[in-house]
Amino acid sequence: MTSPEVSVAPAGVVSMESALRVIRSLFAWAGFIAVYLFLYTPLVTIGIFAFNDSTVQALPWSGFTLQWFGAIGQNGLLFSALTFGLSVSLLVVAVASVVGTYFAVVVNSATGAAPRVLLAAVIIPAIVPGMVLGLSLAITFRLVGVPPGLWSIVIGHLAFTVPVVTLVVLTRLRRLDPSLTQASMDLGANGWRTFWHVTFPQLRTAILAAALLTLTLSFDEVVITFFLAGTQQTLPLFIWSQTRFGFTPEINAIVTIIGAVSIVLIVIATRVIEREVDPFAGTGRKRRSRRGR
């Protein structure tokens, strides 16, 4: 009985395939690095000049200083825009978290074609371009007599932040075990008690993640705010108006703070959302290692 023949690829072919894999990997990493450099180089550049001991925004670097961060509180217009923008964002977060969660519960409990229709109605304002949404809201507010200012900005921001909260919370709702809700109802609890004691505790992290995203989106919004602000300016509008005269060191400092805080909030929100989608995310390695033991 003869043994089966085993075909062996020539050494040159194997080395060529290995070389191609290495080249593809290098190109993939090069593209990955290029994209991140393109995205974050401007922020890093502004951050560098925020610590520069000179009012001239040019190289060479004059030295390290923190005086521009201290000067933020001494710039009355900048500090006023910062506090007004934070007031708007916090109001938007509070209202959007409640309304978005309510919409998510309504969509999740609907049957038939209703969920798709309701979800589309909620999401459409977030899809509309900001210029169109801001201009249409400004015209509508003028017709009904709503003055430009705090509440008009809050309503405008709610138009695109409520859909964000709805989608994040709805994603979590659809992963909950419906038998828990049914068991609560069978034991005599009404809808409100069931939501508050059974459903809401399982939604808290999703609502937190949505609130962090809402805070970032609302605080950074420019286009819609421009049409609804009137004489009051949020920080992004103030920075935008100051760009006509060039970037001052104080602007560099506040932009650096906002950029860093925004990145941290987005990273935290993303991690929380990942945990909601996969509760065991990041623990698979530990489970596998325990099984291996």
Stockholm file with secondary structure:
# STOCKHOLM 1.0

chainA/1-293         MTSPEVSVAPAGVVSMESALRVIRSLFAWAGFIAVYLFLYTPLVTIGIFAFNDSTVQALPWSGFTLQWFGAIGQNGLLFSALTFGLSVSLLVVAVASVVGTYFAVVVNSATGAAPRVLLAAVIIPAIVPGMVLGLSLAITFRLVGVPPGLWSIVIGHLAFTVPVVTLVVLTRLRRLDPSLTQASMDLGANGWRTFWHVTFPQLRTAILAAALLTLTLSFDEVVITFFLAGTQQTLPLFIWSQTRFGFTPEINAIVTIIGAVSIVLIVIATRVIEREVDPFAGTGRKRRSRRGR
#=GR chainA/1-293 SS CCCCCCCCCCHHHHHHHHHHHHHHHHHHHHHHHHHHHHHHHHHHHHHHHHTBSSSSCSSSCCCBCCHHHHTTTTCHHHHHHHHHHHHHHHHHHHHHHHHHHHHHHHHHHCCTTHHHHHHHHHHHHHHSCHHHHHHHHHHHHHHHTCCSSHHHHHHHHHHHHHHHHHHHHHHHHTTSCHHHHHHHHHTTCCHHHHIIIIIHHHHHHHHHHHHHHHHHHHHHCCHHHHHHCTTCCCHHHHHHHHGGGCCCHHHHHHHHHHHHHHHHHHHHHHHHHHHHHCTTTTTHHHHHHHHHC
#=GC SS_cons         CCCCCCCCCCHHHHHHHHHHHHHHHHHHHHHHHHHHHHHHHHHHHHHHHHTBSSSSCSSSCCCBCCHHHHTTTTCHHHHHHHHHHHHHHHHHHHHHHHHHHHHHHHHHHCCTTHHHHHHHHHHHHHHSCHHHHHHHHHHHHHHHTCCSSHHHHHHHHHHHHHHHHHHHHHHHHTTSCHHHHHHHHHTTCCHHHHIIIIIHHHHHHHHHHHHHHHHHHHHHCCHHHHHHCTTCCCHHHHHHHHGGGCCCHHHHHHHHHHHHHHHHHHHHHHHHHHHHHCTTTTTHHHHHHHHHC
//
